[in-house]
Amino acid sequence: MKSPITWTVGRRLTAIAGIGVLTTVVVGGVALNGLRNTDSDAKSLAKYEDARSLFHALDTRSSELKVDGLKAITYTDNASIAQDVQDDIATIDGLMAELEAVQLDATAEQTAAFNDAWTQYETAIADFVDAAIKDPDAMRARADEIQAANDQMDALLGGTIDQIEEAAQAEEDQANSDRSSAITLFLIAGALGVLAIVVLAYLIARSITRPLRSSIDVLRGFADGDLTQRAEERSSAELGELERALNSSIESVGSVIGTVVGSADAVAAASEELSASSQQIAAGAEETSVQAGVVSGAAEEVSRNVQ
C-alpha cells in the first residue's frame, strides 16, 4: 500500500514550515485581537475614570455655589460674592464641556439632564446672591432655599456618580473577562499549532524513515549475498524512485549472476567431455604402445632369423 503522502521530500519539509508559519500567524492574530480588545477596554475605563473625576469636581463646585449663597447673607461686605458666583459658574460650564467631550454612553442622558439642572441651580444661586447683596436681612430668612437647592443637586450628582461607579465596575469586569478570553484563546491556538506541527512532523518523518529503513535492510541482505529480498514499492517521488531503482539493481545483478552460473555450467560440461576425450586418447595410445611392442618383438625375431 502506497503512502497517502505523495509529496516530494522538499514539499513535505515545506509543509512543516508552512504549518509553523500558519501557527505563528494565527497565534499572532489572536494576540493582536486580544491587545485590541484590551486597548479598547482600557480606553473605556479611562473614560469612566475621567467622568467620575468630573462628576466629583461638579459636586465640589455645587458645594462652592452653596457656600457663595451662604456667604452672601453672612458677610457684611458681600458685593464681591457675585463675582465669585460667576467664576464658579464659569468653572462648572468648563467641567460640563469636558464631560460632554468624554462621550461616554453611560453619562449621555445624565449630561443632558445636568444641563437643565445646572442652569436652574446656577440661576437660583445667582439670583439669591444678587438679592442678598441688596437686602441681606430679608434673604437670611430664606437661607433654607440654598440648602434645598443644594440637596437637590447633591441627590442628582450622587445618583449619577453611583451609576458611573456601577458602569465602571461592569466595564472593568468585562475587561477582565476579555483579557482572560484572550489569554485562553492564545494558549489554545498555540497548543493546537504545536500539536499540528508535531503530528505533521511525525507523519512526514515516518513517511521518509520507513521506506529508507526498508531499503537499508534490503541492501544489507544484498551485501550478504541474499538476492531474494525486494523493497516494498509503496512510496512516491524520490523515495519511490529509490525503491524501484534498488529492486531493478538487484534483479539486474541476479540476472548477471544467473548468466554467469549458466556459462560456468557449460564450461564444466565441456571440461567433462574434454576429460573423456583425453581418456580415450590415452587408451588408444596405450593400445598403440602395446602393438608397437609386438611389432618390435617381431622385428627382433626377424633380425635373429636373418642373422
Secondary structure, DSSP 8 states (H G I E B T S, - for coil): ---S--S-HHHHHHHHHHHHHHHHHHHHHHHHHHHHHHHHHHHHHHHHHHHHHHHHHHHHHHHHHHHHHHHHHH-SS-TTHHHHHHHHHHHHHHHHHHHHHH--HHHHHHHHHHHHHHHHHHHHHHHHHHHHHH-HHHHHTTHHHHHHHHHHHHHHHHHHHHHHHHHHHHHHHHHHHHHHHHHHHHHHHHHHHHHHHHHHHHHHHHHHHHHHHHHHHHHHHHHTT--S--------HHHHHHHHHHHHHHHHHHHHHHHHHHHHHHHHHHHHHHHHHHHHHHHHHHHHHHHHHHHHHHHHHHHHHH-
